Amino acid sequence: MTLPRPLAAGTSMALLAASLAAGSAHAQETPPPAYQLAAKRAGIPSSVLYAVALQESGVRRDGRLIPWPWSLNVAGQSRRYVSRADACAGLHQALRQVPPTRVDVGLGQINLGYQKHRYTQPCDVLDPYANLAMAAEILREQHTPGEDWLLAIGRYHRPAGGEPAARYRRSVSQHLDRVRGTGRTTHHVLQSSHNETAP
């Protein structure tokens, strides 16, 4: 989904999103600092966290795909907002319409029902840094040491596995290839090493 350019009031929000998404001129080389920090704290590869965020909340801005922090998915419908306040209002409205298990929030699209133990108030999940920390923790919890990270990525989306998890893995692997600049994902690159969490 392409977002309209934010008005002056939303400019600071756009700058925050850009700083979260653009640690370097080319995201293909290095995940932005916020992703590196969250990944390092959780002990996971930063490229894995960034690729998941691109899949979950990616939008096109100025010709680039970037994760968008003010993203909701309500009963399968993606919604993007220009500010955290707007997203919070949209979140409250969504929770009046559907159960929390049908609402995903933020950069990592954290499910409010299944992950309710990770937050106090629903709008807390819109904090980009808290959201990335939650996403990184979930990825770590879904990973078995020595296992290919793509399997954990599939379980991030659907812990039960199956074809939905396989489809998700295929989609995220394309983002992972782009982030790493490899052109294709190789098995040894995705093994349990998390040495890449350093810049």
N, C-alpha and C positions, 0 to 999 in steps of 0.2 A: 504494500500500500504506500502510495506517495503522500506525504504530509504537505499541507499548504505551509508556506513560510509563516512562522509565527509573527504576530504583530509585536509592536515595541514591548508590550507588557510581558510577552513570552520569550523575548530575546535571551534573557538570562537563563531560562530553561533550555533553550536551544544550545547555548554555550556549554552548559553542564553536560548535555547529551554528547556534544562534540568532544568535550574533554574526556568523557568516559570512553568514547569510541575511537579517538584519534591520538594515541600516544605518539605516533609517528606519521609521516606523510602517507605511508602505505600500510594499512592494517594487515596486508598479506605477510608482513615480516614479523611484527611484534605486537602481541595483544596489548591494549592500552594499560597504563599503570594500575587503574582500579581493579582490573581483572587479574593482573599479576599479583597484586597484594592479597586479594581474596583467595586466589588459588594457592599461593604460598602458605597462607594461614591454614588452609584445609589440607595441604599436602597433595594437591592434584596438579596436573599440567595446565598452565594458563591457556594454552591453545585449545584445550578441551572445553574449558569454561566459556571462552570467547565464542567458539564455534556453536555451542549450545545456545548462547544468547542470540547469536545471529539467526539461528533457526527459530527460536521462540518469539523474538520481538523485533526482528530485523525490518527496517523500512529503508526506502531509497531516499537519500537526501543529496542533492548536488551530484548525482550520478554514482553515489556510493551506497552500499548496503551497510547500515549501522544498526546496532541494537537500540531500541527506543524505550527509555525508562517509564514513560507514562502510557504503557500498553496494558490493556485488559483483554481477556477472552471470556466472553459471557455466553455460556451454552453453545459454544462452537463459533461464535461471531467475534471477530477481531475488532477491537475499538482502540483508537489512538487519540491522545489528547495533547494539547500544546503546553500544559503545565501540570505540576503535581496536584495543585488545588482542583483543577478540572477533573483530573483522573480520580481523585478522592471522592468528589461529588458523584462521578459516574459509578464508582465502586459502591457507594452507599445505595444508589438507585438500583444497581444490579442485584445487591443482596436483598432488596425488597421484592425482587421479581423471581429469583432462582435460589436454590440452596447453595451454600458455600462450595460444595463439591463440584459445582458447575462454573466456578469463577477462578481464573488464573490471572496472576498479577505481576507486572513489572518486567524487568530485563530477562529474568529466567522463567517467567510465567509460573510462579509458585502457586500451587493449588491451595485455596484458602481452607477447604474442608479437610483434605488429607494431611496438610501441614500445619494445622491449627496450633500444635504444640510449639511452633517456632516463632510466634508473634503474640502480642498483647491486643493490639487494635488492628483491624484490617488495613487501614491506610498506612500503618507502619511498614507494610510490605512494599509500599511504593518508594521507600528510601532506597536509592540505587545501591548504596554500599551494603545495607542490610540485606537487600534482595540478592546481591551477588554472593554474600556470605552464606545465605541459605542455599542457593543453588550449588555452590561449591561443596557444602556439607552433604547435600543429598547425593551429589555425584560420588563423593568419597564413600558414603554409606553403601552405594550400589556397586562399588568396585571391590573385587577380590584381588589381593596381591598376586602379581604374576599374570593376571588376565589382561586381555586386550581391552583398552579403554572404550572401544566401540560397544562392547557388551554392556558396560556400565551406562553408557550413553543411552542405549536402548531401554534399559531398566529405569533410567531417569524419567523417560516418557511413559513407559508402561511396565511396572515392576513384574507383572505376570509374563512378560515376553510375548512370544508369538509374532504373527505377521505385522501387527501395528508397530511393535518394537523394531522389527527388521526394516520396515519402511523408514522409520525415524532415523535409524542408524545410517541408512543410505543417504538420506538428506543431509544429516549433520556431517557425514564424512566429506561431502562436497565442500561444505564451509571450512572444515578442518584442512582440506587440501589447499583452499584459497588462503587461509590464515598462515599456513606453513609455507606457502609458495611452492609446494611440491608438484602440483599437477595431478598427483594420485596419492592415495593413502597407502602406506606400506605397513605390514603387520608389525615389524620390529620397531617402528617409530611410535606405535601406540602402546607398547608394552608398559609395564608398571613403573617405569622411570618417571620421576617428576623433577628432573634436573632443570627442565626448561622454565621453571617458575621464576628463576632469576632473570633480570632484564638482558 
